[in-house]
Amino acid sequence: MPTRLFLIPALLTLALTAAAAHSAGPDDPEAPVPPAQYRSVISGTKSYRPVEPLPWGDVNRRVAPKHGTNKDGAVPDTKGTAPNTGSQHKH
């Protein structure tokens, strides 16, 4: 029984080694080579040419946070918080 358990992995290793020996190596002139494909070196790049500036009011409204929300979009809880009395340390 223990011999059979050793024999199966040994035969499997031998079969895989033999298959690797028959595969094409980098020095084989008869090895199959995929065809070369043309791809432009600038494909996928973004144009950074100058453009006319946008109206500043529209840009500000687009990037400004929505009224009454914080960065993650949740409405801040202001109940139970003390108003800012100016007693905090200022630099």
Residue pairs with C-beta under 8 A, 6 or more apart in sequence:
24 30
24 31
24 32
25 31
65 71
66 73
68 75
68 76
69 75
69 76
70 76
